[in-house]
Amino acid sequence: MSKGLKFSMAMAVVAAVLGTLASVLLFWVKDAAAQGVATHYALPPDVWRWALASAAAATGISTAAAAHAVARLGSAAIGALAEKPDLFGRLLIFVGLAEGIAIYGLIISVLILNRLA
């Protein structure tokens, strides 16, 4: 296993652990309405919790997938550029498409959070 692949897998594990911890903390938070604080939200707190957890999962999983794709594709692109430098434009498009995975996850998160407001 290459050093770059080990690093990308370690970053994916760190992102998954942080996302899991954030979700656990999100579900352990007491309701503001139960503490006597007035809320102006139309949706129940459980809907907010699930929506925030799903937005975090969409962003986290897509970012981890994009990191893995860019790590694999980037190392292959560097190898191809070493042999044939005129492929730079084509390889840059492929790396950009792999990075687009993270942008799609971020867009889904924005759509989920926009639906709450």
N, CA, C and O atoms as a GROMACS GRO file, in nm:
protein
  468
    1MET      N    1   0.085  -0.117   0.000
    1MET     CA    2   0.000   0.000   0.000
    1MET      C    3   0.090   0.123   0.000
    1MET      O    4   0.187   0.131   0.075
    2SER      N    5   0.056   0.219  -0.085
    2SER     CA    6   0.140   0.338  -0.097
    2SER      C    7   0.117   0.433   0.019
    2SER      O    8   0.018   0.424   0.092
    3LYS      N    9   0.211   0.525   0.034
    3LYS     CA   10   0.203   0.621   0.145
    3LYS      C   11   0.084   0.715   0.130
    3LYS      O   12   0.018   0.748   0.229
    4GLY      N   13   0.055   0.759   0.008
    4GLY     CA   14  -0.058   0.848  -0.016
    4GLY      C   15  -0.191   0.780   0.011
    4GLY      O   16  -0.284   0.842   0.064
    5LEU      N   17  -0.202   0.651  -0.024
    5LEU     CA   18  -0.324   0.578   0.002
    5LEU      C   19  -0.345   0.556   0.151
    5LEU      O   20  -0.458   0.565   0.200
    6LYS      N   21  -0.238   0.528   0.223
    6LYS     CA   22  -0.248   0.514   0.369
    6LYS      C   23  -0.296   0.645   0.433
    6LYS      O   24  -0.378   0.644   0.524
    7PHE      N   25  -0.241   0.756   0.383
    7PHE     CA   26  -0.279   0.886   0.439
    7PHE      C   27  -0.426   0.917   0.410
    7PHE      O   28  -0.497   0.965   0.497
    8SER      N   29  -0.471   0.889   0.287
    8SER     CA   30  -0.610   0.918   0.254
    8SER      C   31  -0.705   0.828   0.332
    8SER      O   32  -0.812   0.872   0.372
    9MET      N   33  -0.667   0.704   0.354
    9MET     CA   34  -0.751   0.616   0.435
    9MET      C   35  -0.754   0.660   0.580
    9MET      O   36  -0.857   0.652   0.646
   10ALA      N   37  -0.640   0.708   0.631
   10ALA     CA   38  -0.637   0.759   0.769
   10ALA      C   39  -0.724   0.883   0.783
   10ALA      O   40  -0.793   0.899   0.884
   11MET      N   41  -0.721   0.971   0.683
   11MET     CA   42  -0.806   1.090   0.688
   11MET      C   43  -0.954   1.052   0.679
   11MET      O   44  -1.038   1.116   0.742
   12ALA      N   45  -0.986   0.949   0.601
   12ALA     CA   46  -1.125   0.903   0.593
   12ALA      C   47  -1.172   0.847   0.727
   12ALA      O   48  -1.286   0.870   0.767
   13VAL      N   49  -1.084   0.774   0.795
   13VAL     CA   50  -1.119   0.721   0.927
   13VAL      C   51  -1.137   0.834   1.027
   13VAL      O   52  -1.231   0.831   1.107
   14VAL      N   53  -1.049   0.933   1.024
   14VAL     CA   54  -1.062   1.048   1.115
   14VAL      C   55  -1.192   1.122   1.088
   14VAL      O   56  -1.261   1.162   1.182
   15ALA      N   57  -1.227   1.142   0.961
   15ALA     CA   58  -1.353   1.210   0.927
   15ALA      C   59  -1.473   1.129   0.974
   15ALA      O   60  -1.570   1.186   1.022
   16ALA      N   61  -1.467   0.997   0.960
   16ALA     CA   62  -1.578   0.913   1.005
   16ALA      C   63  -1.592   0.917   1.157
   16ALA      O   64  -1.704   0.922   1.208
   17VAL      N   65  -1.480   0.913   1.229
   17VAL     CA   66  -1.486   0.919   1.376
   17VAL      C   67  -1.539   1.053   1.422
   17VAL      O   68  -1.623   1.058   1.512
   18LEU      N   69  -1.492   1.162   1.363
   18LEU     CA   70  -1.541   1.294   1.402
   18LEU      C   71  -1.689   1.311   1.369
   18LEU      O   72  -1.764   1.370   1.447
   19GLY      N   73  -1.731   1.260   1.255
   19GLY     CA   74  -1.873   1.266   1.219
   19GLY      C   75  -1.960   1.185   1.314
   19GLY      O   76  -2.069   1.227   1.350
   20THR      N   77  -1.910   1.068   1.356
   20THR     CA   78  -1.983   0.986   1.452
   20THR      C   79  -1.993   1.055   1.586
   20THR      O   80  -2.099   1.056   1.648
   21LEU      N   81  -1.883   1.113   1.632
   21LEU     CA   82  -1.886   1.185   1.760
   21LEU      C   83  -1.979   1.305   1.754
   21LEU      O   84  -2.051   1.332   1.851
   22ALA      N   85  -1.979   1.377   1.644
   22ALA     CA   86  -2.069   1.492   1.631
   22ALA      C   87  -2.214   1.446   1.631
   22ALA      O   88  -2.300   1.513   1.690
   23SER      N   89  -2.243   1.334   1.566
   23SER     CA   90  -2.380   1.282   1.566
   23SER      C   91  -2.423   1.237   1.705
   23SER      O   92  -2.537   1.262   1.746
   24VAL      N   93  -2.333   1.172   1.777
   24VAL     CA   94  -2.366   1.129   1.914
   24VAL      C   95  -2.392   1.249   2.002
   24VAL      O   96  -2.489   1.249   2.079
   25LEU      N   97  -2.308   1.351   1.993
   25LEU     CA   98  -2.330   1.471   2.073
   25LEU      C   99  -2.459   1.542   2.033
   25LEU      O  100  -2.528   1.600   2.117
   26LEU      N  101  -2.492   1.536   1.905
   26LEU     CA  102  -2.614   1.601   1.857
   26LEU      C  103  -2.738   1.535   1.916
   26LEU      O  104  -2.835   1.603   1.948
   27PHE      N  105  -2.734   1.402   1.931
   27PHE     CA  106  -2.851   1.334   1.986
   27PHE      C  107  -2.857   1.341   2.138
   27PHE      O  108  -2.963   1.316   2.195
   28TRP      N  109  -2.748   1.374   2.205
   28TRP     CA  110  -2.749   1.384   2.350
   28TRP      C  111  -2.785   1.523   2.400
   28TRP      O  112  -2.805   1.542   2.520
   29VAL      N  113  -2.794   1.618   2.311
   29VAL     CA  114  -2.826   1.755   2.351
   29VAL      C  115  -2.970   1.761   2.397
   29VAL      O  116  -3.060   1.707   2.332
   30LYS      N  117  -2.992   1.827   2.510
   30LYS     CA  118  -3.128   1.842   2.562
   30LYS      C  119  -3.208   1.935   2.472
   30LYS      O  120  -3.152   2.026   2.410
   31ASP      N  121  -3.337   1.914   2.466
   31ASP     CA  122  -3.424   2.001   2.389
   31ASP      C  123  -3.430   2.138   2.454
   31ASP      O  124  -3.436   2.148   2.576
   32ALA      N  125  -3.429   2.242   2.372
   32ALA     CA  126  -3.438   2.378   2.426
   32ALA      C  127  -3.576   2.402   2.485
   32ALA      O  128  -3.590   2.476   2.582
   33ALA      N  129  -3.679   2.340   2.427
   33ALA     CA  130  -3.814   2.358   2.478
   33ALA      C  131  -3.831   2.294   2.615
   33ALA      O  132  -3.909   2.343   2.696
   34ALA      N  133  -3.759   2.185   2.641
   34ALA     CA  134  -3.769   2.119   2.771
   34ALA      C  135  -3.703   2.200   2.882
   34ALA      O  136  -3.734   2.181   2.999
   35GLN      N  137  -3.615   2.289   2.847
   35GLN     CA  138  -3.547   2.372   2.945
   35GLN      C  139  -3.619   2.504   2.968
   35GLN      O  140  -3.571   2.589   3.043
   36GLY      N  141  -3.733   2.522   2.905
   36GLY     CA  142  -3.810   2.644   2.926
   36GLY      C  143  -3.773   2.757   2.833
   36GLY      O  144  -3.822   2.869   2.852
   37VAL      N  145  -3.690   2.734   2.735
   37VAL     CA  146  -3.651   2.838   2.640
   37VAL      C  147  -3.750   2.834   2.523
   37VAL      O  148  -3.775   2.728   2.466
   38ALA      N  149  -3.804   2.948   2.488
   38ALA     CA  150  -3.901   2.952   2.379
   38ALA      C  151  -3.831   2.933   2.246
   38ALA      O  152  -3.726   2.993   2.221
   39THR      N  153  -3.888   2.850   2.161
   39THR     CA  154  -3.832   2.828   2.028
   39THR      C  155  -3.932   2.877   1.924
   39THR      O  156  -4.052   2.874   1.947
   40HIS      N  157  -3.882   2.922   1.812
   40HIS     CA  158  -3.966   2.971   1.705
   40HIS      C  159  -3.962   2.880   1.584
   40HIS      O  160  -4.007   2.918   1.475
   41TYR      N  161  -3.909   2.760   1.600
   41TYR     CA  162  -3.898   2.668   1.489
   41TYR      C  163  -4.029   2.592   1.471
   41TYR      O  164  -4.094   2.556   1.569
   42ALA      N  165  -4.067   2.570   1.348
   42ALA     CA  166  -4.193   2.502   1.319
   42ALA      C  167  -4.180   2.351   1.328
   42ALA      O  168  -4.280   2.281   1.348
   43LEU      N  169  -4.060   2.299   1.314
   43LEU     CA  170  -4.039   2.154   1.313
   43LEU      C  171  -4.001   2.105   1.452
   43LEU      O  172  -3.941   2.178   1.530
   44PRO      N  173  -4.035   1.981   1.483
   44PRO     CA  174  -3.996   1.925   1.613
   44PRO      C  175  -3.844   1.907   1.622
   44PRO      O  176  -3.777   1.898   1.519
   45PRO      N  177  -3.791   1.901   1.744
   45PRO     CA  178  -3.646   1.887   1.759
   45PRO      C  179  -3.589   1.759   1.699
   45PRO      O  180  -3.474   1.757   1.655
   46ASP      N  181  -3.668   1.651   1.697
   46ASP     CA  182  -3.618   1.527   1.638
   46ASP      C  183  -3.592   1.542   1.488
   46ASP      O  184  -3.497   1.485   1.435
   47VAL      N  185  -3.677   1.618   1.421
   47VAL     CA  186  -3.658   1.641   1.277
   47VAL      C  187  -3.530   1.721   1.256
   47VAL      O  188  -3.454   1.694   1.163
   48TRP      N  189  -3.507   1.819   1.340
   48TRP     CA  190  -3.384   1.899   1.330
   48TRP      C  191  -3.261   1.811   1.352
   48TRP      O  192  -3.163   1.823   1.279
   49ARG      N  193  -3.268   1.724   1.451
   49ARG     CA  194  -3.152   1.637   1.478
   49ARG      C  195  -3.121   1.548   1.359
   49ARG      O  196  -3.006   1.538   1.318
   50TRP      N  197  -3.223   1.483   1.304
   50TRP     CA  198  -3.201   1.394   1.191
   50TRP      C  199  -3.155   1.469   1.067
   50TRP      O  200  -3.072   1.420   0.991
   51ALA      N  201  -3.209   1.588   1.048
   51ALA     CA  202  -3.168   1.667   0.932
   51ALA      C  203  -3.023   1.712   0.944
   51ALA      O  204  -2.948   1.707   0.847
   52LEU      N  205  -2.984   1.756   1.063
   52LEU     CA  206  -2.844   1.797   1.082
   52LEU      C  207  -2.750   1.679   1.071
   52LEU      O  208  -2.641   1.691   1.016
   53ALA      N  209  -2.791   1.564   1.124
   53ALA     CA  210  -2.707   1.445   1.113
   53ALA      C  211  -2.695   1.400   0.968
   53ALA      O  212  -2.587   1.360   0.925
   54SER      N  213  -2.804   1.407   0.892
   54SER     CA  214  -2.795   1.365   0.752
   54SER      C  215  -2.714   1.463   0.668
   54SER      O  216  -2.644   1.422   0.576
   55ALA      N  217  -2.723   1.592   0.699
   55ALA     CA  218  -2.641   1.689   0.628
   55ALA      C  219  -2.493   1.667   0.658
   55ALA      O  220  -2.409   1.676   0.568
   56ALA      N  221  -2.462   1.638   0.785
   56ALA     CA  222  -2.323   1.611   0.821
   56ALA      C  223  -2.273   1.483   0.755
   56ALA      O  224  -2.159   1.476   0.710
   57ALA      N  225  -2.359   1.382   0.749
   57ALA     CA  226  -2.320   1.256   0.686
   57ALA      C  227  -2.299   1.274   0.536
   57ALA      O  228  -2.205   1.219   0.479
   58ALA      N  229  -2.385   1.351   0.472
   58ALA     CA  230  -2.370   1.374   0.327
   58ALA      C  231  -2.238   1.444   0.297
   58ALA      O  232  -2.167   1.408   0.203
   59THR      N  233  -2.206   1.545   0.378
   59THR     CA  234  -2.080   1.616   0.356
   59THR      C  235  -1.960   1.529   0.389
   59THR      O  236  -1.863   1.524   0.314
   60GLY      N  237  -1.966   1.461   0.502
   60GLY     CA  238  -1.852   1.380   0.546
   60GLY      C  239  -1.822   1.263   0.456
   60GLY      O  240  -1.707   1.240   0.421
   61ILE      N  241  -1.924   1.190   0.417
   61ILE     CA  242  -1.903   1.072   0.333
   61ILE      C  243  -1.857   1.113   0.193
   61ILE      O  244  -1.768   1.049   0.136
   62SER      N  245  -1.917   1.219   0.139
   62SER     CA  246  -1.876   1.261   0.004
   62SER      C  247  -1.734   1.317   0.005
   62SER      O  248  -1.659   1.298  -0.091
   63THR      N  249  -1.697   1.385   0.113
   63THR     CA  250  -1.561   1.437   0.122
   63THR      C  251  -1.460   1.324   0.137
   63THR      O  252  -1.352   1.328   0.076
   64ALA      N  253  -1.493   1.222   0.216
   64ALA     CA  254  -1.403   1.108   0.230
   64ALA      C  255  -1.390   1.033   0.098
   64ALA      O  256  -1.281   0.989   0.062
   65ALA      N  257  -1.500   1.018   0.026
   65ALA     CA  258  -1.496   0.951  -0.104
   65ALA      C  259  -1.414   1.032  -0.205
   65ALA      O  260  -1.339   0.975  -0.284
   66ALA      N  261  -1.430   1.164  -0.202
   66ALA     CA  262  -1.352   1.248  -0.293
   66ALA      C  263  -1.203   1.242  -0.258
   66ALA      O  264  -1.119   1.239  -0.348
   67ALA      N  265  -1.172   1.239  -0.130
   67ALA     CA  266  -1.030   1.229  -0.090
   67ALA      C  267  -0.970   1.098  -0.139
   67ALA      O  268  -0.856   1.095  -0.187
   68HIS      N  269  -1.045   0.991  -0.127
   68HIS     CA  270  -0.995   0.861  -0.174
   68HIS      C  271  -0.979   0.861  -0.326
   68HIS      O  272  -0.879   0.812  -0.378
   69ALA      N  273  -1.077   0.916  -0.397
   69ALA     CA  274  -1.070   0.920  -0.544
   69ALA      C  275  -0.954   1.006  -0.592
   69ALA      O  276  -0.883   0.967  -0.685
   70VAL      N  277  -0.936   1.122  -0.530
   70VAL     CA  278  -0.828   1.211  -0.573
   70VAL      C  279  -0.692   1.149  -0.540
   70VAL      O  280  -0.596   1.165  -0.616
   71ALA      N  281  -0.683   1.080  -0.428
   71ALA     CA  282  -0.555   1.015  -0.393
   71ALA      C  283  -0.519   0.908  -0.495
   71ALA      O  284  -0.405   0.900  -0.540
   72ARG      N  285  -0.616   0.826  -0.532
   72ARG     CA  286  -0.588   0.720  -0.629
   72ARG      C  287  -0.564   0.777  -0.768
   72ARG      O  288  -0.470   0.738  -0.837
   73LEU      N  289  -0.648   0.870  -0.807
   73LEU     CA  290  -0.637   0.928  -0.941
   73LEU      C  291  -0.516   1.020  -0.952
   73LEU      O  292  -0.450   1.024  -1.056
   74GLY      N  293  -0.486   1.092  -0.846
   74GLY     CA  294  -0.372   1.183  -0.849
   74GLY      C  295  -0.240   1.110  -0.865
   74GLY      O  296  -0.154   1.154  -0.940
   75SER      N  297  -0.225   0.999  -0.793
   75SER     CA  298  -0.100   0.924  -0.806
   75SER      C  299  -0.087   0.864  -0.946
   75SER      O  300   0.023   0.860  -1.002
   76ALA      N  301  -0.198   0.817  -1.003
   76ALA     CA  302  -0.193   0.764  -1.139
   76ALA      C  303  -0.166   0.875  -1.240
   76ALA      O  304  -0.096   0.855  -1.339
   77ALA      N  305  -0.222   0.994  -1.214
   77ALA     CA  306  -0.201   1.107  -1.305
   77ALA      C  307  -0.055   1.153  -1.303
   77ALA      O  308   0.000   1.186  -1.408
   78ILE      N  309   0.005   1.154  -1.188
   78ILE     CA  310   0.147   1.193  -1.178
   78ILE      C  311   0.234   1.092  -1.254
   78ILE      O  312   0.329   1.130  -1.323
   79GLY      N  313   0.201   0.965  -1.241
   79GLY     CA  314   0.276   0.864  -1.316
   79GLY      C  315   0.260   0.880  -1.466
   79GLY      O  316   0.357   0.862  -1.541
   80ALA      N  317   0.140   0.913  -1.510
   80ALA     CA  318   0.117   0.932  -1.654
   80ALA      C  319   0.185   1.059  -1.703
   80ALA      O  320   0.236   1.062  -1.815
   81LEU      N  321   0.186   1.164  -1.620
   81LEU     CA  322   0.253   1.288  -1.660
   81LEU      C  323   0.404   1.272  -1.671
   81LEU      O  324   0.470   1.338  -1.751
   82ALA      N  325   0.459   1.184  -1.589
   82ALA     CA  326   0.603   1.162  -1.595
   82ALA      C  327   0.643   1.101  -1.729
   82ALA      O  328   0.752   1.128  -1.780
   83GLU      N  329   0.555   1.020  -1.786
   83GLU     CA  330   0.586   0.957  -1.914
   83GLU      C  331   0.542   1.040  -2.034
   83GLU      O  332   0.609   1.040  -2.137
   84LYS      N  333   0.430   1.111  -2.021
   84LYS     CA  334   0.375   1.186  -2.134
   84LYS      C  335   0.318   1.318  -2.084
   84LYS      O  336   0.201   1.325  -2.047
   85PRO      N  337   0.400   1.425  -2.082
   85PRO     CA  338   0.356   1.553  -2.026
   85PRO      C  339   0.242   1.622  -2.101
   85PRO      O  340   0.178   1.711  -2.046
   86ASP      N  341   0.216   1.583  -2.224
   86ASP     CA  342   0.110   1.651  -2.299
   86ASP      C  343  -0.031   1.606  -2.257
   86ASP      O  344  -0.129   1.656  -2.312
   87LEU      N  345  -0.043   1.515  -2.161
   87LEU     CA  346  -0.172   1.471  -2.110
   87LEU      C  347  -0.222   1.555  -1.993
   87LEU      O  348  -0.322   1.520  -1.930
   88PHE      N  349  -0.154   1.665  -1.963
   88PHE     CA  350  -0.188   1.744  -1.844
   88PHE      C  351  -0.333   1.790  -1.842
   88PHE      O  352  -0.400   1.777  -1.740
   89GLY      N  353  -0.382   1.842  -1.953
   89GLY     CA  354  -0.520   1.894  -1.958
   89GLY      C  355  -0.624   1.786  -1.934
   89GLY      O  356  -0.720   1.807  -1.860
   90ARG      N  357  -0.605   1.672  -1.997
   90ARG     CA  358  -0.699   1.561  -1.979
   90ARG      C  359  -0.698   1.510  -1.836
   90ARG      O  360  -0.803   1.482  -1.778
   91LEU      N  361  -0.580   1.497  -1.780
   91LEU     CA  362  -0.570   1.445  -1.643
   91LEU      C  363  -0.625   1.544  -1.542
   91LEU      O  364  -0.680   1.504  -1.439
   92LEU      N  365  -0.610   1.673  -1.569
   92LEU     CA  366  -0.666   1.774  -1.480
   92LEU      C  367  -0.819   1.767  -1.478
   92LEU      O  368  -0.881   1.790  -1.374
   93ILE      N  369  -0.879   1.735  -1.591
   93ILE     CA  370  -1.024   1.718  -1.598
   93ILE      C  371  -1.068   1.600  -1.511
   93ILE      O  372  -1.167   1.609  -1.440
   94PHE      N  373  -0.994   1.490  -1.518
   94PHE     CA  374  -1.030   1.373  -1.438
   94PHE      C  375  -1.018   1.401  -1.288
   94PHE      O  376  -1.103   1.358  -1.210
   95VAL      N  377  -0.914   1.471  -1.249
   95VAL     CA  378  -0.898   1.505  -1.106
   95VAL      C  379  -1.008   1.601  -1.063
   95VAL      O  380  -1.059   1.591  -0.951
   96GLY      N  381  -1.045   1.693  -1.150
   96GLY     CA  382  -1.155   1.784  -1.118
   96GLY      C  383  -1.287   1.712  -1.104
   96GLY      O  384  -1.367   1.747  -1.017
   97LEU      N  385  -1.312   1.611  -1.186
   97LEU     CA  386  -1.434   1.532  -1.173
   97LEU      C  387  -1.436   1.454  -1.043
   97LEU      O  388  -1.541   1.440  -0.980
   98ALA      N  389  -1.321   1.403  -1.003
   98ALA     CA  390  -1.316   1.332  -0.876
   98ALA      C  391  -1.339   1.427  -0.758
   98ALA      O  392  -1.400   1.388  -0.659
   99GLU      N  393  -1.291   1.547  -0.769
   99GLU     CA  394  -1.313   1.646  -0.663
   99GLU      C  395  -1.457   1.693  -0.660
   99GLU      O  396  -1.505   1.740  -0.557
  100GLY      N  397  -1.526   1.681  -0.772
  100GLY     CA  398  -1.667   1.719  -0.778
  100GLY      C  399  -1.756   1.638  -0.687
  100GLY      O  400  -1.865   1.682  -0.651
  101ILE      N  401  -1.711   1.519  -0.648
  101ILE     CA  402  -1.789   1.436  -0.556
  101ILE      C  403  -1.813   1.511  -0.425
  101ILE      O  404  -1.924   1.508  -0.372
  102ALA      N  405  -1.711   1.577  -0.374
  102ALA     CA  406  -1.725   1.654  -0.249
  102ALA      C  407  -1.819   1.771  -0.267
  102ALA      O  408  -1.895   1.804  -0.176
  103ILE      N  409  -1.815   1.835  -0.383
  103ILE     CA  410  -1.903   1.949  -0.408
  103ILE      C  411  -2.048   1.903  -0.415
  103ILE      O  412  -2.138   1.973  -0.367
  104TYR      N  413  -2.073   1.786  -0.475
  104TYR     CA  414  -2.210   1.735  -0.481
  104TYR      C  415  -2.262   1.706  -0.340
  104TYR      O  416  -2.378   1.734  -0.311
  105GLY      N  417  -2.180   1.650  -0.255
  105GLY     CA  418  -2.222   1.625  -0.117
  105GLY      C  419  -2.252   1.753  -0.042
  105GLY      O  420  -2.346   1.759   0.036
  106LEU      N  421  -2.173   1.855  -0.067
  106LEU     CA  422  -2.198   1.986  -0.004
  106LEU      C  423  -2.328   2.046  -0.054
  106LEU      O  424  -2.402   2.108   0.023
  107ILE      N  425  -2.357   2.030  -0.181
  107ILE     CA  426  -2.483   2.081  -0.237
  107ILE      C  427  -2.602   2.009  -0.173
  107ILE      O  428  -2.703   2.073  -0.140
  108ILE      N  429  -2.592   1.878  -0.156
  108ILE     CA  430  -2.700   1.803  -0.091
  108ILE      C  431  -2.719   1.851   0.052
  108ILE      O  432  -2.833   1.862   0.098
  109SER      N  433  -2.610   1.879   0.123
  109SER     CA  434  -2.622   1.929   0.260
  109SER      C  435  -2.690   2.065   0.263
  109SER      O  436  -2.774   2.090   0.350
  110VAL      N  437  -2.656   2.151   0.171
  110VAL     CA  438  -2.721   2.282   0.165
  110VAL      C  439  -2.870   2.267   0.135
  110VAL      O  440  -2.952   2.338   0.192
  111LEU      N  441  -2.905   2.174   0.046
  111LEU     CA  442  -3.046   2.151   0.015
  111LEU      C  443  -3.122   2.097   0.137
  111LEU      O  444  -3.237   2.135   0.160
  112ILE      N  445  -3.059   2.009   0.212
  112ILE     CA  446  -3.123   1.957   0.334
  112ILE      C  447  -3.144   2.068   0.435
  112ILE      O  448  -3.253   2.082   0.491
  113LEU      N  449  -3.041   2.148   0.458
  113LEU     CA  450  -3.053   2.255   0.556
  113LEU      C  451  -3.147   2.366   0.509
  113LEU      O  452  -3.213   2.430   0.591
  114ASN      N  453  -3.154   2.387   0.379
  114ASN     CA  454  -3.246   2.488   0.325
  114ASN      C  455  -3.392   2.444   0.344
  114ASN      O  456  -3.481   2.527   0.360
  115ARG      N  457  -3.414   2.315   0.342
  115ARG     CA  458  -3.549   2.263   0.360
  115ARG      C  459  -3.598   2.285   0.503
  115ARG      O  460  -3.719   2.292   0.526
  116LEU      N  461  -3.507   2.297   0.599
  116LEU     CA  462  -3.546   2.318   0.739
  116LEU      C  463  -3.594   2.460   0.764
  116LEU      O  464  -3.683   2.482   0.847
  117ALA      N  465  -3.537   2.557   0.694
  117ALA     CA  466  -3.568   2.697   0.723
  117ALA      C  467  -3.701   2.741   0.673
  117ALA      O  468  -3.739   2.857   0.691
   0.00000   0.00000   0.00000
